Amino acid sequence: MLKTLMIFYILLVLGGAVPPGGSSAAAEGMRTISPCPGCPTMVVVPTGQFVMGDDNGFSENERPATGVDMPRSFALGRTEVTFDDWNRCVEAQACRAVTNDHGWGKGRRPVINITWDDARRYAEWLGRRAGLTCRLPTEAEWEYAARAGTTTAYPWGAELGTGNANCRNCLGGDPHEIYGSRPAASFPPNPWGLHDMAGNVWEWTADCWTPNHAARPEGGACTDRVIKGGSWYYFAPMSRPAARARNGATVWSYNIGFRVLCELR
């Protein structure tokens, strides 16, 4: 009953059903929800299709480029989960405390040093609060949202430019200088209103690692999970939506955070 009422509330806030297709959503502007008091703001991602991966990309693991349908809309965190967001879960005794911020500060910076299972537990806790099914996005869902209807190397265009993301050579300074994370939403959003899908910190996805897009993700438990988005430490090619990497599911890092997906229907 709670889940039904929450979905009704979300649709009421949005003024009706989510329109199909990326182009209409971009033209109308982003749609956001706050699924519960104190919950992270989420962007409603529309239905549509896209090409996942890049046959001319940085690595063999981005191939083959594969058409994917997204038949259901979903809500995705407007930013990476921050220390402020995480600490609400800690206060509820549903998440472990994370004390190491690497000296960069906490607050609105993305939470770091969390394992895949830590991230999964946070998503489940958020879902209980919101009355929704909340989880980590699949690799395909993540890349679809990061591309936001675009087909260029980066959501903002074919070239890297300057000041579009937080990565090693994205800010116009010495690429050998280490910057660290930045507060959430320090950089412009992509066309669907999602911040920091490129750079800042890598983001956990739900999927087990596969060597390329020809291999189907394994179900259930696995040793390594797919991470997406690049980070402050890596060069720009790893911040492209098509780029992908792997990390041990039990290994945390100052390079890795996450954002949450909540199912809407």
C-alpha positions in Angstrom: 0.0 0.0 0.0 2.8 2.4 0.9 4.6 1.7 -2.4 1.3 2.4 -4.3 0.8 5.7 -2.5 4.4 6.8 -3.0 4.2 6.1 -6.8 0.9 8.0 -7.0 2.6 10.9 -5.1 5.5 10.9 -7.6 3.2 11.0 -10.6 1.2 13.7 -9.1 4.3 15.8 -8.5 5.3 15.2 -12.1 1.9 16.2 -13.4 1.3 12.8 -15.1 3.1 9.9 -16.7 6.7 10.3 -17.8 6.9 11.0 -21.6 8.7 8.4 -23.8 11.9 9.2 -25.5 15.0 11.2 -24.6 14.4 14.1 -26.9 11.0 15.1 -25.3 12.5 14.9 -21.8 15.4 17.1 -22.8 13.1 19.7 -24.5 10.7 19.9 -21.5 13.5 20.2 -18.9 14.5 17.8 -16.2 11.9 16.2 -13.9 13.0 15.7 -10.3 11.5 14.0 -7.3 12.3 13.7 -3.6 11.0 10.3 -2.7 11.0 10.9 1.0 12.0 13.6 3.6 15.8 13.9 3.6 16.2 11.6 0.6 18.6 12.6 -2.2 16.9 14.5 -5.1 16.4 12.2 -8.1 16.0 12.8 -11.8 13.3 10.9 -13.7 15.0 9.2 -16.6 12.7 8.6 -19.6 12.2 5.5 -21.7 14.0 5.2 -25.0 16.8 3.4 -26.8 20.5 3.9 -27.1 23.8 2.3 -28.3 25.8 1.0 -25.4 29.6 0.9 -25.8 31.9 2.2 -28.5 33.4 0.2 -31.4 36.0 3.0 -31.8 36.5 3.4 -28.1 39.4 3.6 -25.7 39.4 -0.2 -24.9 38.4 -3.5 -26.3 36.1 -4.0 -23.3 33.8 -1.3 -24.7 33.0 -3.5 -27.7 30.9 -4.4 -29.5 28.6 -1.4 -29.6 25.1 -2.8 -28.7 21.6 -1.5 -29.1 19.6 -1.5 -25.9 16.0 -0.7 -25.2 14.9 1.1 -22.0 11.2 0.3 -21.8 10.6 1.7 -18.3 11.4 5.1 -16.8 13.3 5.2 -13.5 14.5 7.7 -11.0 18.3 8.2 -10.6 20.2 10.2 -8.0 20.8 13.7 -9.4 24.3 13.5 -7.9 26.5 10.9 -6.3 25.5 9.9 -2.8 27.2 12.4 -0.5 28.6 12.1 3.0 25.6 14.0 4.2 23.3 11.5 2.5 25.3 8.6 3.8 25.4 9.8 7.4 21.6 9.8 7.6 21.8 6.0 6.9 24.5 5.7 9.6 22.3 7.6 12.1 19.5 5.1 11.3 22.0 2.3 12.1 21.5 0.8 8.6 25.0 1.7 7.3 28.5 1.6 8.7 30.2 4.8 9.6 32.8 6.0 7.0 35.4 8.3 8.8 38.1 8.5 6.1 37.4 11.4 3.7 41.1 11.5 2.6 41.4 14.9 4.0 39.1 16.5 1.4 36.1 17.1 3.6 32.7 15.5 3.9 29.4 17.2 3.7 28.3 17.5 0.0 31.3 15.6 -1.3 30.6 12.1 -2.6 31.0 9.4 0.0 34.0 7.3 -0.7 35.7 4.2 0.8 32.5 2.1 0.6 32.3 -1.4 -0.8 29.7 -2.7 -3.4 27.8 -4.3 -0.5 27.8 -1.0 1.5 26.3 0.8 -1.5 23.7 -2.0 -2.0 22.7 -1.7 1.7 22.3 2.1 1.4 20.0 1.7 -1.6 17.8 -0.9 0.2 17.6 1.4 3.2 16.5 4.3 1.0 13.9 2.1 -0.7 12.4 1.2 2.7 12.1 4.8 3.5 10.7 5.8 0.2 8.3 2.8 -0.2 10.0 2.0 -3.5 12.4 -0.6 -4.9 15.7 1.1 -4.9 19.0 -0.4 -5.9 22.2 0.2 -7.8 21.7 0.9 -11.5 22.8 -1.8 -14.0 25.6 -0.9 -16.3 23.2 -0.3 -19.2 20.9 1.9 -17.1 23.9 3.9 -15.9 25.3 4.5 -19.4 21.9 5.4 -20.8 21.4 8.0 -18.1 25.0 9.3 -18.6 24.6 9.7 -22.3 21.2 11.5 -21.8 20.2 11.2 -25.5 23.6 12.2 -26.9 25.9 10.1 -29.2 29.1 12.1 -28.9 32.1 11.0 -26.9 31.1 13.2 -23.9 27.5 14.3 -23.1 28.6 17.9 -23.8 30.2 17.2 -27.2 32.9 15.5 -29.1 35.8 17.3 -27.4 36.9 17.4 -23.8 36.8 21.1 -23.3 37.7 22.6 -19.9 35.7 22.8 -16.7 33.1 20.2 -17.7 34.1 17.5 -15.2 36.5 16.7 -12.5 39.3 14.5 -13.9 43.0 14.6 -14.2 43.1 16.7 -17.4 39.6 18.2 -17.3 40.3 21.4 -15.4 43.0 23.0 -17.6 45.8 22.8 -15.0 48.9 20.5 -14.7 47.5 17.0 -15.4 50.1 15.6 -12.9 48.6 17.6 -10.1 46.2 15.6 -7.9 43.0 17.5 -7.1 40.8 15.0 -5.2 37.0 15.0 -5.2 34.8 18.0 -5.5 31.4 18.8 -3.9 28.5 17.3 -5.7 27.1 19.4 -8.5 30.2 21.5 -8.9 30.0 21.1 -12.6 27.2 21.5 -15.2 24.7 18.7 -15.5 24.2 16.6 -18.6 21.1 17.2 -20.8 18.8 15.3 -18.5 20.0 17.2 -15.3 22.3 14.6 -13.8 25.5 15.9 -12.3 29.0 14.3 -12.2 28.2 11.3 -14.4 31.6 12.1 -15.8 34.5 12.3 -13.4 34.6 13.1 -9.7 34.4 9.4 -8.5 33.8 6.1 -10.2 30.4 4.7 -9.5 29.4 1.2 -8.6 26.9 -0.5 -10.8 24.8 -3.7 -10.1 26.5 -5.8 -12.8 29.2 -8.4 -12.5 32.3 -7.6 -14.6 32.4 -9.0 -18.2 35.3 -8.6 -20.6 33.2 -7.0 -23.2 29.6 -6.4 -24.2 29.3 -9.7 -26.1 29.4 -11.5 -22.7 26.2 -11.5 -20.7 26.5 -10.3 -17.1 26.5 -13.1 -14.6 23.7 -13.4 -12.1 24.1 -13.4 -8.3 27.4 -13.1 -6.5 30.7 -12.4 -8.3 34.1 -11.2 -7.4 34.3 -8.1 -9.5 31.7 -5.4 -10.3 31.5 -2.9 -13.1 32.3 0.7 -12.2 31.5 3.6 -14.5 32.2 7.3 -14.9 35.9 7.8 -14.3 37.2 9.9 -11.4 39.3 12.9 -10.4 42.4 10.6 -10.6 41.9 9.3 -14.1 42.4 11.0 -17.5 39.3 12.1 -19.5 38.9 9.0 -21.8 37.8 7.1 -18.7 35.1 9.7 -18.0 33.2 9.0 -21.3 29.9 7.2 -20.9 31.2 4.2 -22.9 34.2 3.7 -20.7 34.1 0.9 -18.1 36.4 -0.6 -15.5 36.3 -3.3 -12.8 36.8 -3.3 -9.1 36.7 -6.1 -6.5 33.3 -6.0 -4.8 34.8 -6.1 -1.3 37.5 -3.5 -2.0 36.8 0.1 -1.2 38.7 3.1 -2.6 38.9 6.9 -2.4 38.1 6.8 -6.1 34.8 5.0 -5.9 31.3 6.2 -4.8 27.8 5.5 -6.2 24.3 6.8 -6.9 21.0 5.1 -6.4 18.2 4.1 -8.8 14.6 3.8 -7.7 12.1 1.9 -9.9 8.9 3.9 -10.7 6.7 1.2 -12.3 
